């Protein structure tokens, strides 16, 4: 039986910063957003 550390050292990790970008292009997601801002005068303003 092999120690667990010996097994993990032989298998390279699939995650690497040098891995090429492999995303699939799909239909974009759109949202309807309502944005409102309420502006009030400073405290004790005349």
Phi, psi and omega in degrees: 000133181269146175296152182299325181294329180290325180288318183287335180287333182278335183265116179289148179286136179286347181265125181207144178294342180270359180294134180292156180289128186230031181283152177263139177278131180225185181294132180290154178261132178240150180227143171265122184237134174255126183239124178226148181231133176251120181254126180241154179290159178298161180298136181065028178276140180253000000 
